Amino acid sequence: MYYRFSGFTQKLTGSGPAAAYSPQGLKPGVPVEGPTMIFASPTKVVAEAGATVEYMGANKVPDLQRLFQASDGVPIHLKRGYPDRLLYRTTMALTVGGALYCLVALYIASQPRKQ
């Protein structure tokens, strides 16, 4: 036996399986048309652009693949030069500094208070 909530009597009433699985008049359905594409839209309308469509920027992936796949002995996180070195050293300094700060805070917290 299937039950559904009756909006009129505010109680559960007996019903068929179709009504029980579609409560309050909601019917399962498939949307007629799909959602519009947001991120893959070209910068120019196709009618204006002609045969070629120009997107936001140039494709940098092949250049970056050549840079990162070169076997020159440099670690992957330092391949782009000075900015990578600066970022790496700053991150390491903050990590070591934070670890030392935690150890000092634990040492201070472990000492009894002087009264």
Secondary structure by P-SEA (a helix, b strand, c coil): cbbbbbccccbbbbbcaaaaaccccbbbbccccccccccccccccccccccccccccccaaaaaaaaaaccccccccccccaaaaaaaaaaaaaaaaaaaaaaaaaaaaaccccc
